[in-house]
Amino acid sequence: MTQVGEGQDADESAPPVMTFGAPTAGEILAERYELVEHINNDSAGRLVWRGVDVVLRRPVAVVLRYPGGESATEMLQAAVAASRVIHPNLVGVYDAIDEDERAYVVREWVDGQSLRELVAEDQFDPARATAIGSAVASALAAVHATGMVHGNVHPGTVMISDDGRVVLADARTDGDDSQESDIRAVGGILYFALTGHWPHTEAPLRGATAGHGRAAIPDGVRDAAGAIAAPRQVRAGVPAYLDDLTMDLLDPEIAPPSSDVLAAELARLDVPADESYLDNSGPLRFTADPDEEPSPLAAAGGRKVAIGIAGLLAVALVGLLIGISALGGGDDKDPQTNPVAAPTSSAPAGDANPPAAGPLRIQDVRIIDPDSSKRDELDGAKKIIDGKTDEGWRTDRYPNNKFGNLKKGMGVWIDLGTPHTVRSVQVTLAGTGATAALFSGTVNPPSTSSGDKQLIQDYKTAIGQPFEEHDGTTMTFDGFDADKKYQYLLFWVTQLPADEDSPGFRLGVQEISVQGS
């Protein structure tokens, strides 16, 4: 298992680890975190321990640095920033403590291995590589939505748990990286998963410098001119669309898409391997309908998209001419005696290209308040879907975070108009500390107390994991079933955050957005 601060084992050039005052098994830090087993030391010389939170009785990883104080500032600042973003593909950060003689970060314990270790055993097949890239891009989209940068995306910080969950660990805040470098690093992750090599450039991606000993990552395969070889040139069986996407992300001459667009595209590609239309359609998956604006990713890979479209149009034209010739029978009859049926709006010309993933329009939204007789907190729901995060809907102020013990919770009901394939729902809140979950259902009762009670009884299908005492302002739910379609959703809040303006507790929902097709 890998539980390393930077996701790497110590190499030959790692700084010496200070052992004065080093912890021992059984020691309890901050009167809460019991150290159980020393796992290893990372490449920065930090000690990594498996521990137990004796209050919540859950396993944790404890990363210690000697000394603390000023030398540990960057590590602690990065931990505090990371703790504000909660996402299923990000390692949870629970605590960051500086005791001067030592500092330590307490984070989620992940039973599993790093991508670096798994690929050392064998390269991933294209489907699994796509799934890894999709998870990393989704995590980065959540980070970037807060305006932050991860700054440490490489095969050592991508971890795969024993149950298959992919998580990104150990963000940095030293200011040397950008959201663009994060996005390009996803291309490096795809390249590494497919080939077992890291595509160094003249400005290597963070964490990818050629090291020594066990921490070294093999450099990318290059031609005589020093250009990086495409994945398809390194191993057989890599689909053209995945090869093109990977190389476009690594090409400094091509502007990368935003992380949310990349996450949506990779989620769309992350489908069962037996859906072979991906191999055939390739770049067309990154194009929009003729009457729509082109997607950012289509613009990023424009030259390859154009070639792909031109080739497919040529094939389609040849097929059309052959079909007309066959229907005409090769004689001189009136061409109208054997007309060719044209596609109609009720019979679209094929479903080979599934709808593009992107923002879905929310048709209706309302506040659900089944336990209130006054029902005086229902106004302002439309502000949740107006595209503005500077205003939204707010609850009344309560004396405690359990709605003053007057009700079990309140929620926001979402109607997408018609059933859709949904990828994710992102909720932007006005403060931190809320506890909430997302559910789906099938009924749309009237907006009354009895109607709300009926709705609560029906909406039992949970989407992803609930957020408990959420210490960030953005919640992203992406546990949707790709084989199902959804029309009605319920964002349900059971615990309120503290009101920053005055004593008491209240919730503000600034914006809700839905991604899907």
C-alpha positions in Angstrom: 0.0 0.0 0.0 1.1 3.6 -0.6 0.4 6.2 1.9 3.2 8.7 1.1 3.0 12.5 1.4 4.0 13.0 -2.2 3.0 9.6 -3.3 6.7 8.6 -3.8 9.1 6.5 -1.8 12.3 8.1 -0.5 15.0 8.1 -3.1 18.8 8.3 -2.9 18.8 12.1 -2.9 16.1 12.6 -0.3 17.1 14.8 2.6 17.9 13.2 5.9 15.0 12.5 8.2 15.4 14.1 11.7 14.9 11.4 14.3 15.2 13.6 17.4 11.9 13.4 19.2 10.5 11.1 16.5 7.2 9.5 17.3 6.7 6.0 18.5 3.8 3.5 18.0 1.1 4.2 20.5 1.8 7.9 20.8 -1.3 10.1 20.6 -0.9 13.4 18.8 -3.1 16.4 19.7 -4.9 14.1 22.2 -6.7 12.5 19.2 -4.5 10.8 16.6 -2.9 7.5 17.8 0.1 6.4 15.7 -0.1 2.7 14.9 2.5 1.9 12.3 5.4 3.7 10.5 4.7 3.1 6.8 7.6 4.9 5.0 9.3 8.2 4.4 8.5 10.3 1.3 11.0 12.0 -1.1 10.9 15.2 1.0 12.0 13.3 4.1 8.6 13.4 5.8 7.5 10.5 8.0 4.3 8.7 7.0 2.3 6.8 9.7 -0.9 4.9 9.7 -2.9 6.1 12.6 -6.4 6.1 14.2 -8.6 9.0 15.0 -9.6 7.9 18.6 -12.5 10.3 18.6 -14.2 9.2 15.4 -12.7 5.7 15.4 -11.5 5.9 11.8 -8.2 5.1 10.2 -6.0 8.1 9.1 -2.7 8.8 7.5 -0.4 11.1 9.5 2.4 12.9 7.6 5.0 14.4 9.9 7.7 17.0 9.2 10.6 17.9 11.4 11.0 20.6 12.3 7.7 22.5 12.2 7.4 26.3 12.2 8.4 28.3 9.2 9.9 25.3 7.3 6.5 23.6 7.4 4.4 26.6 6.3 4.0 25.4 2.7 2.9 21.9 3.7 0.3 23.3 6.2 -1.0 25.9 3.9 -1.5 23.3 1.2 -3.3 21.1 3.6 -5.7 23.9 4.8 -6.5 24.8 1.2 -7.1 21.2 0.2 -9.4 20.7 3.2 -11.9 23.2 1.7 -12.6 21.1 -1.3 -14.6 17.9 -0.8 -14.8 15.5 -3.7 -14.9 11.7 -4.1 -11.7 11.8 -6.2 -9.7 13.9 -3.8 -8.0 12.5 -0.6 -9.8 14.1 2.3 -7.7 16.3 4.6 -8.8 16.3 8.2 -6.3 18.3 10.2 -3.1 20.4 10.0 -1.1 21.1 13.2 2.1 22.9 13.9 3.9 22.1 17.2 7.1 24.0 16.3 9.4 21.0 16.8 7.3 19.1 14.3 4.3 19.7 12.1 1.9 17.1 10.8 -1.1 16.7 8.4 -3.8 14.2 9.1 -5.6 13.0 6.1 -7.8 10.1 4.8 -6.2 6.7 4.8 -6.4 5.0 1.4 -5.8 1.2 1.2 -4.3 0.8 -2.3 -1.3 1.7 -4.5 -0.2 4.7 -6.5 -0.6 4.8 -10.2 3.2 4.8 -10.5 3.4 1.5 -8.7 0.5 -0.2 -10.6 1.8 0.9 -14.0 5.3 -0.5 -13.0 3.6 -3.9 -13.0 1.8 -3.5 -16.3 0.4 -0.6 -18.5 -3.3 0.0 -18.3 -5.7 -0.9 -21.2 -7.3 2.2 -22.9 -10.6 1.9 -21.0 -8.9 1.8 -17.6 -6.5 4.6 -18.6 -9.5 6.7 -19.6 -11.2 6.0 -16.3 -8.1 7.2 -14.4 -7.9 10.3 -16.5 -11.6 11.0 -16.0 -11.3 10.7 -12.2 -8.3 13.0 -12.0 -9.9 15.6 -14.3 -13.1 15.5 -12.2 -11.0 16.2 -9.1 -9.2 19.1 -10.7 -12.5 20.6 -11.9 -13.6 20.7 -8.2 -10.3 22.3 -7.2 -10.3 24.8 -10.0 -14.0 25.8 -9.3 -12.7 27.3 -6.0 -10.0 29.3 -7.9 -7.2 27.1 -6.5 -4.5 25.1 -8.2 -3.4 21.6 -7.3 0.1 21.9 -8.6 1.3 18.3 -7.9 -0.4 16.0 -10.4 1.8 13.1 -11.3 1.7 9.3 -11.1 2.9 9.3 -7.5 0.0 11.5 -6.3 -2.7 9.5 -8.1 -3.8 6.7 -5.9 -6.1 3.7 -6.7 -7.7 2.1 -3.7 -8.3 -1.6 -3.4 -12.0 -1.1 -4.2 -11.1 0.8 -7.4 -11.6 4.4 -6.2 -9.2 6.8 -7.8 -8.1 9.7 -5.7 -5.7 12.6 -6.1 -3.5 13.6 -3.1 -1.1 16.2 -1.8 -1.9 19.6 -3.4 0.8 22.3 -3.2 0.4 26.1 -2.9 3.9 27.4 -3.7 2.6 29.5 -6.6 4.8 28.0 -9.3 1.9 26.2 -11.1 -1.3 27.2 -12.8 -4.6 25.6 -13.7 -3.3 25.1 -17.2 -0.3 23.1 -15.9 -2.8 21.0 -13.9 -4.8 20.3 -17.0 -1.7 19.4 -19.1 -0.7 17.0 -16.4 -3.8 15.0 -17.1 -2.3 14.4 -20.5 0.8 13.2 -18.7 -1.3 10.8 -16.6 -3.0 9.4 -19.7 0.4 9.0 -21.4 1.9 7.3 -18.4 -1.1 4.9 -17.8 -0.9 3.9 -21.5 2.8 3.6 -21.9 4.5 3.4 -18.5 6.6 6.5 -19.4 6.2 10.1 -18.2 6.3 12.6 -21.1 8.9 15.1 -19.9 9.2 18.3 -21.8 11.6 21.2 -21.6 9.5 22.4 -18.7 8.7 19.1 -16.9 5.4 18.7 -15.2 5.5 19.1 -11.5 6.7 15.9 -9.7 8.0 14.4 -12.9 11.6 15.3 -12.8 14.0 12.4 -13.4 15.0 11.1 -10.0 17.2 8.3 -8.7 16.5 5.0 -7.1 12.9 3.9 -6.4 11.3 7.3 -6.9 12.5 7.5 -10.6 9.8 7.6 -13.3 10.9 6.5 -16.8 11.2 9.3 -19.3 9.0 9.3 -22.4 10.0 7.6 -25.6 11.5 10.1 -28.1 12.5 10.1 -31.7 15.9 11.2 -33.1 14.8 14.8 -33.1 13.8 14.6 -29.4 10.0 14.8 -30.0 7.9 12.7 -27.7 6.4 9.6 -29.4 2.6 9.3 -29.4 1.1 6.5 -27.3 0.1 4.5 -30.4 3.8 4.5 -31.5 4.8 3.0 -28.2 2.2 0.3 -27.8 -0.4 -1.3 -30.0 -4.1 -1.0 -29.4 -4.4 2.6 -28.3 -7.5 4.1 -30.0 -6.9 7.1 -32.2 -9.3 9.4 -30.3 -7.4 8.7 -27.0 -4.1 9.1 -28.7 -5.1 12.5 -30.2 -6.5 13.8 -26.9 -3.4 12.8 -25.0 -1.1 14.4 -27.4 -3.2 17.6 -27.8 -3.1 18.0 -24.0 0.7 17.8 -24.1 1.2 20.1 -27.1 2.1 23.6 -25.9 0.9 25.0 -29.2 -2.7 23.9 -28.6 -4.6 25.7 -25.9 -6.1 23.2 -23.5 -9.8 23.1 -22.5 -10.9 24.1 -19.0 -10.8 21.4 -16.4 -14.6 21.1 -16.3 -14.9 20.7 -20.1 -12.1 18.1 -20.0 -13.8 16.2 -17.2 -17.0 16.1 -19.1 -15.3 14.8 -22.2 -13.4 12.1 -20.4 -16.5 11.1 -18.5 -18.2 10.7 -21.9 -15.4 8.6 -23.1 -15.4 6.5 -19.9 -17.9 3.9 -21.1 -17.9 0.1 -21.2 -15.3 -1.3 -23.6 -17.9 -3.2 -25.7 -19.3 0.1 -26.9 -16.9 0.0 -29.9 -18.4 3.1 -31.6 -15.8 5.1 -29.8 -13.1 3.6 -31.9 -15.0 4.5 -35.1 -16.2 8.0 -34.3 -13.0 9.2 -32.6 -12.6 13.0 -32.9 -16.3 13.5 -33.7 -17.0 13.0 -30.0 -15.5 16.4 -29.5 -17.6 18.3 -32.0 -20.9 20.0 -31.6 -24.1 20.1 -33.8 -23.8 22.4 -36.8 -26.1 24.9 -35.2 -24.3 25.0 -31.9 -21.2 26.7 -30.7 -18.2 24.4 -31.0 -17.0 22.9 -27.8 -13.8 24.2 -26.2 -12.2 20.8 -26.6 -13.0 20.8 -30.3 -11.2 24.1 -30.7 -8.2 22.7 -28.7 -7.9 19.8 -31.1 -9.1 21.5 -34.2 -6.7 20.2 -36.7 -7.4 16.6 -35.9 -11.1 17.1 -35.6 -11.2 18.7 -39.1 -9.3 15.8 -40.6 -11.6 13.3 -38.9 -14.7 15.0 -40.1 -13.4 15.4 -43.6 -12.6 11.7 -43.8 -16.0 10.6 -42.5 -17.9 13.0 -44.7 -16.0 11.6 -47.7 -17.0 8.0 -46.7 -20.6 9.2 -46.2 -20.7 10.8 -49.6 -19.4 7.8 -51.4 -22.0 5.6 -49.6 -24.8 8.0 -50.6 -23.8 7.9 -54.2 -23.7 4.1 -54.2 -27.1 4.0 -52.6 -28.6 6.3 -55.1 -27.1 4.3 -57.9 -28.5 1.1 -56.5 -32.0 2.5 -56.0 -31.9 3.8 -59.6 -31.1 0.4 -61.0 -28.6 1.9 -63.4 -31.3 2.7 -66.1 -32.7 5.9 -67.5 -35.9 5.9 -65.5 -37.3 9.1 -64.1 -35.3 9.7 -60.9 -38.4 10.4 -59.0 -39.7 6.9 -59.5 -37.3 5.6 -56.9 -37.0 8.5 -54.4 -34.5 8.3 -51.6 -36.1 8.9 -48.2 -34.7 12.0 -46.4 -34.1 12.0 -42.7 -36.9 13.7 -40.7 -37.0 15.2 -37.2 -38.9 12.1 -36.0 -36.3 9.8 -37.6 -32.8 11.3 -37.0 -30.0 10.2 -39.3 -28.5 7.7 -36.9 -27.5 7.6 -33.3 -23.9 6.8 -33.8 -22.8 10.0 -32.2 -24.3 10.3 -28.7 -25.3 13.8 -27.5 -22.4 15.9 -26.2 -22.0 16.2 -22.5 -22.3 19.7 -21.1 -24.4 22.0 -18.9 -28.1 20.9 -18.7 -30.8 23.5 -18.4 -32.8 23.2 -15.1 -36.4 23.8 -16.1 -37.8 24.3 -12.6 -36.6 24.6 -9.0 -38.4 25.0 -5.7 -37.8 24.7 -2.0 -38.9 21.6 -0.1 -39.9 22.2 3.5 -42.1 19.3 4.7 -42.0 20.0 8.5 -43.0 23.7 8.4 -46.6 25.0 8.8 -45.6 28.6 8.0 -43.8 27.8 4.7 -42.3 31.2 4.7 -38.8 30.2 3.5 -39.8 29.3 -0.1 -39.0 32.5 -1.9 -35.9 33.1 -3.9 -35.5 29.6 -5.4 -35.0 31.0 -8.9 -31.9 32.7 -7.8 -30.3 29.3 -7.4 -30.3 28.8 -11.2 -29.7 32.3 -12.5 -26.0 31.7 -13.3 -24.9 34.2 -10.6 -23.0 33.1 -7.4 -23.2 36.5 -5.7 -26.8 35.9 -4.6 -29.0 33.0 -3.9 -31.7 31.5 -1.6 -31.2 31.5 2.2 -33.0 29.8 5.0 -34.2 31.6 8.1 -31.7 31.9 11.0 -31.9 29.1 13.6 -30.5 28.9 17.1 -28.7 25.6 16.4 -27.4 23.7 13.4 -30.3 21.2 13.5 -32.9 23.8 12.3 -33.6 24.6 16.0 -34.9 21.0 16.4 -38.0 22.1 14.5 -37.5 20.1 11.4 -35.5 17.2 10.0 -34.2 19.2 7.1 -34.9 21.3 4.0 -34.1 20.9 0.4 -34.0 22.2 -3.2 -36.0 20.2 -5.7 -34.7 20.2 -9.3 -36.6 19.5 -12.5 -34.6 18.9 -15.7 -37.8 19.0 -17.8 -37.2 15.6 -19.4 -35.1 12.5 -18.5 -31.4 13.0 -19.1 -28.1 11.2 -18.7 -26.5 13.1 -15.8 -22.8 13.3 -15.0 -22.6 15.6 -12.0 -24.4 18.1 -9.9 -22.4 21.0 -8.4 -23.9 23.1 -5.5 -22.2 26.3 -4.5 -22.9 27.4 -0.9 -22.5 30.7 0.9 -20.7 29.2 3.9 -19.0 26.1 5.3 -20.2 23.5 7.7 -23.4 22.2 6.1 -24.4 18.5 6.0 -26.2 17.5 2.8 -27.0 14.7 0.3 -28.4 14.4 -3.2 -31.3 12.1 -4.1 -33.3 11.2 -7.2 -37.0 10.4 -7.4 -39.9 10.0 -9.8 -42.8 12.1 -8.4 -43.7 15.8 -8.7 -46.3 16.5 -6.1 -47.7 20.0 -5.5 -45.8 22.5 -3.4 -47.6 22.0 -0.2 -46.7 20.5 3.2 -48.4 17.2 2.3 -46.8 17.3 -1.2 -43.4 17.8 0.2 -43.9 14.9 2.6 -44.9 12.7 -0.3 -41.8 13.8 -2.2 -39.5 13.0 0.7 -41.0 9.5 0.9 -40.3 8.9 -2.8 -36.8 10.3 -3.1 -34.7 7.5 -1.6 -32.1 6.8 -4.3 -28.9 8.5 -3.0 -26.4 9.9 -5.6 -22.8 9.4 -4.4 -21.8 9.9 -0.8 -23.3 12.5 1.5 -21.2 15.5 2.6 -21.0 15.6 6.4 -20.2 18.8 8.2 -18.8 20.0 4.8 -15.9 22.4 5.3 -15.9 23.7 1.8 -18.3 25.9 -0.2 -18.7 23.6 -3.2 -20.3 20.2 -3.2 -19.9 18.0 -6.3 -22.1 14.9 -6.7 -21.0 12.6 -9.5 -22.2 9.1 -8.4 -24.8 8.9 -11.2 -25.7 5.6 -13.0 -24.6 6.0 -16.6 -27.3 3.5 -17.7 -30.1 5.5 -16.1 -31.8 8.8 -17.0 -32.8 11.4 -14.4 -35.4 14.2 -14.4 -36.1 15.0 -10.8 -33.4 15.5 -8.1 -33.4 16.7 -4.5 -30.6 18.5 -2.7 -31.4 17.8 0.9 -29.8 19.6 3.8 -29.8 18.2 7.4 -27.3 20.5 9.1 -26.8 24.2 8.8 -23.6 26.1 8.9 -22.9 29.0 11.3 -24.1 32.4 10.0 -21.0 34.5 9.5 -23.0 37.8 9.8 -24.6 37.2 13.2 -25.2 34.6 15.9 -27.1 31.6 14.8 -27.2 29.1 11.9 -28.5 29.4 8.4 -27.8 28.1 4.9 -27.3 30.0 1.7 -27.4 28.1 -1.7 -25.9 30.4 -4.3 -26.0 28.3 -7.4 -26.8 24.8 -8.6 -25.5 23.5 -12.0 -26.0 20.1 -13.7 -23.7 18.4 -16.2 -25.0 15.7 -18.5 -26.4 15.0 -22.0 
